[in-house]
């Protein structure tokens, strides 16, 4: 597996339902493919066990080791 560079940005906002949300947005660059984008988000005040992962529809498949790293990162930073 080629090495990956991961950039993380914390974002606070309001979801489509009007409820405050916090998220971590991930940009992954590596290999010869395009950049991959996804986010892990939860409602403000919710536990990380209620967090969800959302993948940008324009993104390609995200390698499982990247997802595992992102989940671990989110558990300690959301």
N, C-alpha and C positions, 0 to 999 in steps of 0.2 A: 504494500500500500504506500503511495507517495505521501510525503509529509503535507500537512495542511496548516494554513495560517487562519486563525479564527479571530475575528473582531467582534466584540460584544458592546452593545449600547443599551443602557437602561432607559426606559421610557415610561412616563406616567401619563395617563389620558383617560378619556371617557369612552366606554364601549358603546356599541350601537344601541344597547338597551338603556343607556344613560347612567350606568353604574361605573364608578371609578375602577380603573384597571391599572396594574403595574405589569411591565413586561421586560424581557431581555430579548433584544433582537440580535441575531447572529448572522454574520456574513462569513462564508467559508470559501477560501481560495486554495486550490491545490491541483496538481496534475494538469492535464491539457484541456480540461473541460471548463465550462462557464462557472461564474461565481454562484454559490448556493446560498439561499436566504431562507431563514425560518425564525420563528419567535416562540418563546415559552412565556405564557402569561397567566395571570390569575386576578381575581377580584381583590381589590384593596382590602386588607384585613383577613383574607382567607388563608388557610394553611397551604404549604407547598404541595400537599397531597391532592389538592384540588386544582393544581395548575394543569394547563393544556399546552400541547405543541401544535403550532400551525405552520404549514409549509407554503411558501410563495408559489403560486401556480406556474410561474415562469422558471422556477428552479428545477434542476435535475434531481435525480435520486441522491439522498444524503447518506454517506457511509455510516454504518452502525457505530463504529468507534467515535465518530464525531457526535452523534446523538447521545451516546452514553456519557461522553465528557460534558456536553451541554446540560444534560439532566443533573449531573453531579454539581456543576457550577451553579445552576439555578437553585438547587436545594439549599445552598449556602448564601445566595445573593438576592433571592426574591423576598 
